[in-house]
């Protein structure tokens, strides 16, 4: 093999190794980004569920209990509804 061909093959080999290294880095970055988005959405959904369980569910259960007693919401619950501007 003549020296010019050998030099070109070594350059091609070096470029191929560099290209492989860059492609691995891109794939790793894509994988980490995908896991990051999954974790972000999971945290968002868990925060929504937590907010519902802690803040909304007790109010709804109180309303259901009050409705079951006499068919009308209690005056305390109506005050709560009006304090949020609903039911006007």
MOPAC internal coordinates of N, CA, C and O (Angstrom, degrees):
PM7 1SCF
backbone

  N    0.0000 0     0.00 0     0.00 0    0    0    0
  C    1.4480 1     0.00 0     0.00 0    1    0    0
  C    1.5316 1   107.11 1     0.00 0    2    1    0
  O    1.2310 1   121.02 1   -48.10 1    3    2    1
  N    1.2987 1   115.65 1   131.90 1    3    2    1
  C    1.4671 1   119.21 1  -178.49 1    5    3    2
  C    1.5355 1   110.00 1   -75.41 1    6    5    3
  O    1.2310 1   119.66 1   -20.91 1    7    6    5
  N    1.3184 1   118.25 1   159.09 1    7    6    5
  C    1.4739 1   122.18 1  -174.50 1    9    7    6
  C    1.5321 1   113.15 1   -62.98 1   10    9    7
  O    1.2310 1   120.05 1   146.23 1   11   10    9
  N    1.3294 1   117.51 1   -33.77 1   11   10    9
  C    1.4732 1   119.76 1  -179.70 1   13   11   10
  C    1.5306 1   110.65 1   -65.84 1   14   13   11
  O    1.2310 1   119.79 1   135.63 1   15   14   13
  N    1.3100 1   118.01 1   -44.37 1   15   14   13
  C    1.4588 1   122.22 1   179.20 1   17   15   14
  C    1.5276 1   110.56 1   -64.76 1   18   17   15
  O    1.2310 1   120.77 1   138.92 1   19   18   17
  N    1.3306 1   116.13 1   -41.08 1   19   18   17
  C    1.4581 1   120.15 1   179.00 1   21   19   18
  C    1.5272 1   111.06 1   -63.50 1   22   21   19
  O    1.2310 1   120.08 1   138.85 1   23   22   21
  N    1.3123 1   117.45 1   -41.15 1   23   22   21
  C    1.4616 1   121.95 1   178.57 1   25   23   22
  C    1.5316 1   110.05 1   -63.67 1   26   25   23
  O    1.2310 1   120.25 1   137.04 1   27   26   25
  N    1.3410 1   117.12 1   -42.96 1   27   26   25
  C    1.4682 1   120.76 1   179.10 1   29   27   26
  C    1.5265 1   110.84 1   -64.09 1   30   29   27
  O    1.2310 1   120.22 1   138.25 1   31   30   29
  N    1.3226 1   117.19 1   -41.75 1   31   30   29
  C    1.4668 1   119.96 1   178.05 1   33   31   30
  C    1.5287 1   111.38 1   -63.22 1   34   33   31
  O    1.2310 1   119.71 1   141.28 1   35   34   33
  N    1.3095 1   118.16 1   -38.72 1   35   34   33
  C    1.4591 1   120.97 1   177.88 1   37   35   34
  C    1.5265 1   111.00 1   -66.79 1   38   37   35
  O    1.2310 1   120.16 1   141.86 1   39   38   37
  N    1.3329 1   117.29 1   -38.14 1   39   38   37
  C    1.4633 1   120.42 1   176.86 1   41   39   38
  C    1.5297 1   110.46 1   -65.60 1   42   41   39
  O    1.2310 1   120.94 1   136.42 1   43   42   41
  N    1.3297 1   115.81 1   -43.58 1   43   42   41
  C    1.4622 1   119.22 1   179.17 1   45   43   42
  C    1.5254 1   110.08 1   -62.97 1   46   45   43
  O    1.2310 1   120.71 1   138.38 1   47   46   45
  N    1.3125 1   116.25 1   -41.62 1   47   46   45
  C    1.4666 1   120.26 1   178.94 1   49   47   46
  C    1.5381 1   110.70 1   -63.00 1   50   49   47
  O    1.2310 1   120.13 1   138.01 1   51   50   49
  N    1.3237 1   117.35 1   -41.99 1   51   50   49
  C    1.4673 1   121.02 1   178.72 1   53   51   50
  C    1.5284 1   110.43 1   -65.02 1   54   53   51
  O    1.2310 1   120.18 1   138.53 1   55   54   53
  N    1.3144 1   117.25 1   -41.47 1   55   54   53
  C    1.4678 1   120.52 1   178.38 1   57   55   54
  C    1.5314 1   110.87 1   -65.66 1   58   57   55
  O    1.2310 1   121.07 1   141.73 1   59   58   57
  N    1.3134 1   115.56 1   -38.27 1   59   58   57
  C    1.4642 1   119.30 1   179.27 1   61   59   58
  C    1.5187 1   111.03 1   -65.50 1   62   61   59
  O    1.2310 1   119.73 1   137.64 1   63   62   61
  N    1.3291 1   118.12 1   -42.36 1   63   62   61
  C    1.4688 1   121.07 1   177.10 1   65   63   62
  C    1.5272 1   111.07 1   -62.83 1   66   65   63
  O    1.2310 1   120.59 1   138.19 1   67   66   65
  N    1.3260 1   116.47 1   -41.81 1   67   66   65
  C    1.4588 1   120.56 1   179.57 1   69   67   66
  C    1.5356 1   110.13 1   -65.01 1   70   69   67
  O    1.2310 1   120.81 1   138.02 1   71   70   69
  N    1.3300 1   116.05 1   -41.98 1   71   70   69
  C    1.4607 1   120.79 1   178.85 1   73   71   70
  C    1.5299 1   110.08 1   -63.02 1   74   73   71
  O    1.2310 1   120.14 1   137.45 1   75   74   73
  N    1.3071 1   117.34 1   -42.55 1   75   74   73
  C    1.4682 1   121.29 1   178.63 1   77   75   74
  C    1.5288 1   110.85 1   -62.72 1   78   77   75
  O    1.2310 1   120.33 1   137.59 1   79   78   77
  N    1.3105 1   116.98 1   -42.41 1   79   78   77
  C    1.4690 1   120.93 1   178.20 1   81   79   78
  C    1.5223 1   110.93 1   -61.49 1   82   81   79
  O    1.2310 1   120.33 1   136.31 1   83   82   81
  N    1.3310 1   116.97 1   -43.69 1   83   82   81
  C    1.4685 1   120.56 1   179.72 1   85   83   82
  C    1.5273 1   111.25 1   -66.27 1   86   85   83
  O    1.2310 1   120.16 1   139.02 1   87   86   85
  N    1.3254 1   117.31 1   -40.98 1   87   86   85
  C    1.4607 1   119.82 1   179.24 1   89   87   86
  C    1.5272 1   111.54 1   -65.49 1   90   89   87
  O    1.2310 1   119.81 1   142.49 1   91   90   89
  N    1.3231 1   117.97 1   -37.51 1   91   90   89
  C    1.4592 1   120.61 1   175.61 1   93   91   90
  C    1.5209 1   111.12 1   -62.67 1   94   93   91
  O    1.2310 1   120.80 1   139.44 1   95   94   93
  N    1.3308 1   116.08 1   -40.56 1   95   94   93
  C    1.4674 1   119.63 1   179.70 1   97   95   94
  C    1.5273 1   110.73 1   -65.42 1   98   97   95
  O    1.2310 1   120.71 1   140.26 1   99   98   97
  N    1.3341 1   116.25 1   -39.74 1   99   98   97
  C    1.4710 1   119.86 1   179.24 1  101   99   98
  C    1.5237 1   109.99 1   -65.82 1  102  101   99
  O    1.2310 1   119.87 1   135.26 1  103  102  101
  N    1.3172 1   117.85 1   -44.74 1  103  102  101
  C    1.4656 1   120.91 1   178.84 1  105  103  102
  C    1.5241 1   111.29 1   -62.29 1  106  105  103
  O    1.2310 1   120.02 1   138.11 1  107  106  105
  N    1.3167 1   117.56 1   -41.89 1  107  106  105
  C    1.4655 1   121.45 1   178.32 1  109  107  106
  C    1.5261 1   110.24 1   -62.00 1  110  109  107
  O    1.2310 1   120.90 1   136.33 1  111  110  109
  N    1.3303 1   115.88 1   -43.67 1  111  110  109
  C    1.4610 1   119.94 1   179.26 1  113  111  110
  C    1.5282 1   110.75 1   -62.87 1  114  113  111
  O    1.2310 1   119.79 1   137.56 1  115  114  113
  N    1.3349 1   118.00 1   -42.44 1  115  114  113
  C    1.4590 1   120.83 1   178.91 1  117  115  114
  C    1.5242 1   111.19 1   -63.16 1  118  117  115
  O    1.2310 1   120.29 1   138.81 1  119  118  117
  N    1.3119 1   117.06 1   -41.19 1  119  118  117
  C    1.4537 1   120.83 1   179.73 1  121  119  118
  C    1.5282 1   111.35 1   -64.64 1  122  121  119
  O    1.2310 1   120.63 1   134.61 1  123  122  121
  N    1.3187 1   116.40 1   -45.39 1  123  122  121
  C    1.4690 1   119.67 1   178.42 1  125  123  122
  C    1.5211 1   111.57 1   -64.54 1  126  125  123
  O    1.2310 1   120.40 1   142.32 1  127  126  125
  N    1.3211 1   116.85 1   -37.68 1  127  126  125
  C    1.4586 1   120.28 1   178.72 1  129  127  126
  C    1.5258 1   110.63 1   -65.97 1  130  129  127
  O    1.2310 1   120.48 1   139.16 1  131  130  129
  N    1.3334 1   116.69 1   -40.84 1  131  130  129
  C    1.4565 1   120.08 1   178.52 1  133  131  130
  C    1.5247 1   110.59 1   -62.38 1  134  133  131
  O    1.2310 1   119.79 1   134.26 1  135  134  133
  N    1.3487 1   118.01 1   -45.74 1  135  134  133
  C    1.4606 1   120.53 1   177.43 1  137  135  134
  C    1.5231 1   111.23 1   -63.46 1  138  137  135
  O    1.2310 1   120.45 1   143.96 1  139  138  137
  N    1.3225 1   116.74 1   -36.04 1  139  138  137
  C    1.4630 1   120.14 1   177.22 1  141  139  138
  C    1.5157 1   112.24 1   -61.99 1  142  141  139
  O    1.2310 1   120.48 1   137.42 1  143  142  141
  N    1.3388 1   116.69 1   -42.58 1  143  142  141
  C    1.4684 1   119.97 1   178.53 1  145  143  142
  C    1.5212 1   111.01 1   -66.41 1  146  145  143
  O    1.2310 1   120.26 1   140.21 1  147  146  145
  N    1.3432 1   117.11 1   -39.79 1  147  146  145
  C    1.4670 1   119.66 1   177.13 1  149  147  146
  C    1.5222 1   110.70 1   -61.06 1  150  149  147
  O    1.2310 1   120.40 1   135.97 1  151  150  149
  N    1.3122 1   116.85 1   -44.03 1  151  150  149
  C    1.4597 1   120.54 1  -179.96 1  153  151  150
  C    1.5239 1   110.54 1   -66.07 1  154  153  151
  O    1.2310 1   120.25 1   139.58 1  155  154  153
  N    1.3235 1   117.13 1   -40.42 1  155  154  153
  C    1.4649 1   120.79 1   178.77 1  157  155  154
  C    1.5270 1   111.00 1   -61.74 1  158  157  155
  O    1.2310 1   120.34 1   134.05 1  159  158  157
  N    1.3355 1   116.95 1   -45.95 1  159  158  157
  C    1.4641 1   119.72 1   178.89 1  161  159  158
  C    1.5238 1   111.22 1   -66.28 1  162  161  159
  O    1.2310 1   119.93 1   142.37 1  163  162  161
  N    1.3185 1   117.73 1   -37.63 1  163  162  161
  C    1.4516 1   120.67 1   178.07 1  165  163  162
  C    1.5308 1   110.87 1   -62.94 1  166  165  163
  O    1.2310 1   120.37 1   136.40 1  167  166  165
  N    1.3251 1   116.90 1   -43.60 1  167  166  165
  C    1.4706 1   121.13 1   177.72 1  169  167  166
  C    1.5325 1   109.81 1   -63.07 1  170  169  167
  O    1.2310 1   120.15 1   136.91 1  171  170  169
  N    1.3228 1   117.32 1   -43.09 1  171  170  169
  C    1.4734 1   121.07 1   179.43 1  173  171  170
  C    1.5304 1   110.80 1   -60.38 1  174  173  171
  O    1.2310 1   120.38 1   134.57 1  175  174  173
  N    1.3251 1   116.87 1   -45.43 1  175  174  173
  C    1.4635 1   120.28 1  -179.51 1  177  175  174
  C    1.5201 1   110.43 1   -66.39 1  178  177  175
  O    1.2310 1   120.26 1   138.32 1  179  178  177
  N    1.3336 1   117.12 1   -41.68 1  179  178  177
  C    1.4604 1   119.61 1   179.23 1  181  179  178
  C    1.5286 1   111.79 1   -64.39 1  182  181  179
  O    1.2310 1   119.92 1   141.94 1  183  182  181
  N    1.3209 1   117.75 1   -38.06 1  183  182  181
  C    1.4677 1   120.56 1   177.54 1  185  183  182
  C    1.5277 1   110.11 1   -64.82 1  186  185  183
  O    1.2310 1   120.37 1   139.57 1  187  186  185
  N    1.3281 1   116.90 1   -40.43 1  187  186  185
  C    1.4674 1   119.80 1   177.82 1  189  187  186
  C    1.5248 1   111.17 1   -63.95 1  190  189  187
  O    1.2310 1   120.13 1   135.82 1  191  190  189
  N    1.3159 1   117.36 1   -44.18 1  191  190  189
  C    1.4693 1   120.82 1   179.05 1  193  191  190
  C    1.5228 1   109.92 1   -64.15 1  194  193  191
  O    1.2310 1   120.38 1   136.42 1  195  194  193
  N    1.3326 1   116.88 1   -43.58 1  195  194  193
  C    1.4636 1   120.27 1   178.67 1  197  195  194
  C    1.5293 1   110.48 1   -60.62 1  198  197  195
  O    1.2310 1   120.31 1   135.43 1  199  198  197
  N    1.3206 1   117.00 1   -44.57 1  199  198  197
  C    1.4635 1   120.26 1   178.92 1  201  199  198
  C    1.5092 1   112.17 1   -61.68 1  202  201  199
  O    1.2310 1   120.66 1   140.72 1  203  202  201
  N    1.3243 1   116.34 1   -39.28 1  203  202  201
  C    1.4535 1   119.19 1   177.68 1  205  203  202
  C    1.5233 1   111.23 1   -65.47 1  206  205  203
  O    1.2310 1   120.71 1   132.25 1  207  206  205
  N    1.3188 1   116.25 1   -47.75 1  207  206  205
  C    1.4659 1   120.41 1  -176.14 1  209  207  206
  C    1.5270 1   110.81 1   -64.95 1  210  209  207
  O    1.2310 1   120.24 1   140.14 1  211  210  209
  N    1.3305 1   117.15 1   -39.86 1  211  210  209
  C    1.4667 1   119.86 1  -174.71 1  213  211  210
  C    1.5243 1   112.11 1   -82.19 1  214  213  211
  O    1.2310 1   119.93 1   139.71 1  215  214  213
  N    1.3325 1   117.74 1   -40.29 1  215  214  213
  C    1.4622 1   119.23 1  -171.29 1  217  215  214
  C    1.5253 1   114.19 1  -105.65 1  218  217  215
  O    1.2310 1   119.29 1   139.17 1  219  218  217
  N    1.3045 1   118.96 1   -40.83 1  219  218  217
  C    1.4590 1   120.62 1  -172.89 1  221  219  218
  C    1.5259 1   111.80 1   -87.75 1  222  221  219
  O    1.2310 1   119.93 1   135.70 1  223  222  221
  N    1.3111 1   117.74 1   -44.30 1  223  222  221
  C    1.4651 1   120.93 1  -175.33 1  225  223  222
  C    1.5348 1   112.88 1   -58.78 1  226  225  223
  O    1.2310 1   118.64 1   136.62 1  227  226  225
  N    1.3308 1   120.19 1   -43.38 1  227  226  225
  C    1.4808 1   118.09 1   178.36 1  229  227  226
  C    1.5254 1   113.16 1   -62.26 1  230  229  227
  O    1.2310 1   120.30 1   142.53 1  231  230  229
  N    1.3235 1   117.03 1   -37.47 1  231  230  229
  C    1.4660 1   119.74 1   179.96 1  233  231  230
  C    1.5173 1   110.00 1   -68.54 1  234  233  231
  O    1.2310 1   120.66 1   137.47 1  235  234  233
  N    1.3188 1   116.35 1   -42.53 1  235  234  233
  C    1.4635 1   119.91 1   179.42 1  237  235  234
  C    1.5223 1   110.50 1   -65.56 1  238  237  235
  O    1.2310 1   120.10 1   137.18 1  239  238  237
  N    1.3216 1   117.41 1   -42.82 1  239  238  237
  C    1.4724 1   119.35 1   179.68 1  241  239  238
  C    1.5237 1   110.56 1   -64.97 1  242  241  239
  O    1.2310 1   119.84 1   142.63 1  243  242  241
  N    1.3240 1   117.92 1   -37.37 1  243  242  241
  C    1.4621 1   120.19 1   176.48 1  245  243  242
  C    1.5180 1   109.85 1   -63.55 1  246  245  243
  O    1.2310 1   119.95 1   138.52 1  247  246  245
  N    1.3023 1   117.70 1   -41.48 1  247  246  245
  C    1.4605 1   121.33 1   179.32 1  249  247  246
  C    1.5250 1   110.38 1   -63.83 1  250  249  247
  O    1.2310 1   120.21 1   138.00 1  251  250  249
  N    1.3207 1   117.21 1   -42.00 1  251  250  249
  C    1.4625 1   120.52 1   179.99 1  253  251  250
  C    1.5214 1   110.04 1   -64.50 1  254  253  251
  O    1.2310 1   119.95 1   138.06 1  255  254  253
  N    1.3250 1   117.69 1   -41.94 1  255  254  253
  C    1.4598 1   120.76 1   178.51 1  257  255  254
  C    1.5190 1   110.12 1   -64.18 1  258  257  255
  O    1.2310 1   119.85 1   136.02 1  259  258  257
  N    1.3126 1   117.90 1   -43.98 1  259  258  257
  C    1.4629 1   121.57 1  -179.51 1  261  259  258
  C    1.5251 1   110.92 1   -65.76 1  262  261  259
  O    1.2310 1   120.29 1   141.52 1  263  262  261
  N    1.3255 1   117.04 1   -38.48 1  263  262  261
  C    1.4587 1   120.29 1   178.76 1  265  263  262
  C    1.5249 1   110.54 1   -66.78 1  266  265  263
  O    1.2310 1   120.58 1   146.75 1  267  266  265
  N    1.3305 1   116.49 1   -33.25 1  267  266  265
  C    1.4556 1   120.04 1  -178.07 1  269  267  266
  C    1.5147 1   113.34 1   -71.90 1  270  269  267
  O    1.2310 1   119.99 1   156.30 1  271  270  269
  N    1.3283 1   117.63 1   -23.70 1  271  270  269
  C    1.4726 1   120.18 1  -176.77 1  273  271  270
  C    1.5242 1   111.74 1   -71.48 1  274  273  271
  O    1.2310 1   120.28 1   125.83 1  275  274  273
  N    1.3315 1   117.06 1   -54.17 1  275  274  273
  C    1.4662 1   118.54 1  -173.80 1  277  275  274
  C    1.5306 1   113.26 1  -135.21 1  278  277  275
  O    1.2310 1   120.12 1  -172.15 1  279  278  277
  N    1.3011 1   117.37 1     7.85 1  279  278  277
  C    1.4613 1   119.53 1   177.75 1  281  279  278
  C    1.5131 1   113.71 1    84.39 1  282  281  279
  O    1.2310 1   119.78 1   169.90 1  283  282  281
  N    1.3286 1   118.03 1   -10.10 1  283  282  281
  C    1.4599 1   122.16 1   179.22 1  285  283  282
  C    1.5227 1   108.72 1  -124.20 1  286  285  283
  O    1.2310 1   120.24 1   -35.79 1  287  286  285
  N    1.3429 1   117.14 1   144.21 1  287  286  285
  C    1.4673 1   118.26 1   176.42 1  289  287  286
  C    1.5288 1   110.73 1   -65.68 1  290  289  287
  O    1.2310 1   120.57 1   -31.18 1  291  290  289
  N    1.3239 1   116.51 1   148.82 1  291  290  289
  C    1.4597 1   120.61 1   179.64 1  293  291  290
  C    1.5228 1   109.85 1   -68.52 1  294  293  291
  O    1.2310 1   121.15 1   -15.93 1  295  294  293
  N    1.3036 1   115.41 1   164.07 1  295  294  293
  C    1.4661 1   120.25 1   179.91 1  297  295  294
  C    1.5332 1   110.33 1   -66.35 1  298  297  295
  O    1.2310 1   120.39 1   145.76 1  299  298  297
  N    1.3406 1   116.86 1   -34.24 1  299  298  297
  C    1.4631 1   119.57 1   177.81 1  301  299  298
  C    1.5275 1   110.64 1   -64.56 1  302  301  299
  O    1.2310 1   121.08 1   138.92 1  303  302  301
  N    1.3286 1   115.54 1   -41.08 1  303  302  301
  C    1.4551 1   119.15 1  -179.38 1  305  303  302
  C    1.5250 1   110.26 1   -70.38 1  306  305  303
  O    1.2310 1   119.85 1   143.79 1  307  306  305
  N    1.3177 1   117.88 1   -36.21 1  307  306  305
  C    1.4660 1   120.05 1   176.84 1  309  307  306
  C    1.5240 1   110.38 1   -65.71 1  310  309  307
  O    1.2310 1   119.70 1   143.36 1  311  310  309
  N    1.3265 1   118.17 1   -36.64 1  311  310  309
  C    1.4667 1   120.99 1   175.11 1  313  311  310
  C    1.5269 1   110.51 1   -62.42 1  314  313  311
  O    1.2310 1   121.02 1   138.21 1  315  314  313
  N    1.3363 1   115.66 1   -41.79 1  315  314  313
  C    1.4566 1   120.12 1   177.96 1  317  315  314
  C    1.5284 1   110.94 1   -62.32 1  318  317  315
  O    1.2310 1   120.40 1   136.75 1  319  318  317
  N    1.3170 1   116.84 1   -43.25 1  319  318  317
  C    1.4710 1   120.70 1   179.07 1  321  319  318
  C    1.5196 1   109.90 1   -62.60 1  322  321  319
  O    1.2310 1   119.71 1   134.28 1  323  322  321
  N    1.3114 1   118.16 1   -45.72 1  323  322  321
  C    1.4617 1   121.44 1  -178.45 1  325  323  322
  C    1.5307 1   111.76 1   -69.35 1  326  325  323
  O    1.2310 1   119.80 1   152.84 1  327  326  325
  N    1.3129 1   117.98 1   -27.16 1  327  326  325
  C    1.4641 1   119.66 1   178.36 1  329  327  326
  C    1.5241 1   111.43 1   -67.18 1  330  329  327
  O    1.2310 1   120.32 1   154.33 1  331  330  329
  N    1.3278 1   117.00 1   -25.67 1  331  330  329
  C    1.4530 1   120.86 1   176.95 1  333  331  330
  C    1.5284 1   111.96 1   -91.49 1  334  333  331
  O    1.2310 1   120.35 1   178.08 1  335  334  333
  N    1.3121 1   116.94 1    -1.92 1  335  334  333
  C    1.4537 1   120.45 1   177.78 1  337  335  334
  C    1.5100 1   113.52 1    84.14 1  338  337  335
  O    1.2310 1   119.68 1  -170.07 1  339  338  337
  N    1.3066 1   118.22 1     9.93 1  339  338  337
  C    1.4609 1   120.62 1   179.17 1  341  339  338
  C    1.5186 1   109.74 1   -92.93 1  342  341  339
  O    1.2310 1   120.52 1   -19.92 1  343  342  341
  N    1.2947 1   116.61 1   160.08 1  343  342  341
  C    1.4484 1   121.92 1   174.80 1  345  343  342
  C    1.5077 1   114.59 1    73.87 1  346  345  343
  O    1.2310 1   120.29 1  -154.77 1  347  346  345
  N    1.3260 1   117.05 1    25.23 1  347  346  345
  C    1.4758 1   119.23 1  -179.63 1  349  347  346
  C    1.4971 1   110.26 1  -102.88 1  350  349  347
  O    1.2310 1   120.10 1   180.00 1  351  350  349

